[in-house]
C-alpha cells in the first residue's frame, strides 16, 4: 500500500480463508482441550505454492482517525510502452 507524510494511507491486506475459518471456529466454539494447554505463538504464515489458496482481500483507506475498511484488492497499473 501507500502512506504519505500526513498519515493518509491506502493499504491492501490479503487474509487466507483458512485463518478466517479458524478464527470463526474459535469464537463460536472456543478452543478444544488439545489447544487450550498450548500457548499460541504468532507466526508468519506462508502460502504453499503447490496448493491453490483463497484469500479475503481488504482495502484500508483514510487517515489515523478516520479510515474505512472495504473489500477490494490492489489494481495493477498497466505500463504503456511506446
ChimeraX attribute file (.defattr): number of C-alpha atoms within 10 A of each C-alpha:
attribute: neighborCount
match mode: 1-to-1
recipient: residues
	/A:1	11
	/A:2	10
	/A:3	13
	/A:4	9
	/A:5	6
	/A:6	8
	/A:7	12
	/A:8	15
	/A:9	17
	/A:10	18
	/A:11	15
	/A:12	18
	/A:13	16
	/A:14	13
	/A:15	13
	/A:16	16
	/A:17	13
	/A:18	12
	/A:19	13
	/A:20	13
	/A:21	11
	/A:22	11
	/A:23	12
	/A:24	12
	/A:25	12
	/A:26	12
	/A:27	10
	/A:28	9
	/A:29	8
	/A:30	12
	/A:31	12
	/A:32	9
	/A:33	8
	/A:34	7
	/A:35	10
	/A:36	10
	/A:37	9
	/A:38	8
	/A:39	7
	/A:40	8
	/A:41	6
	/A:42	6
	/A:43	6
	/A:44	6
	/A:45	9
	/A:46	7
	/A:47	11
	/A:48	8
	/A:49	7
	/A:50	6
	/A:51	7
	/A:52	7
	/A:53	11
	/A:54	12
	/A:55	13
	/A:56	14
	/A:57	15
	/A:58	17
	/A:59	17
	/A:60	17
	/A:61	19
	/A:62	15
	/A:63	15
	/A:64	10
	/A:65	7
	/A:66	8
	/A:67	13
	/A:68	10
	/A:69	13
	/A:70	12
	/A:71	11
	/A:72	14
	/A:73	14
	/A:74	13
	/A:75	6
	/A:76	6
	/A:77	6
	/A:78	6
	/A:79	6
	/A:80	5
	/A:81	4
	/A:82	3
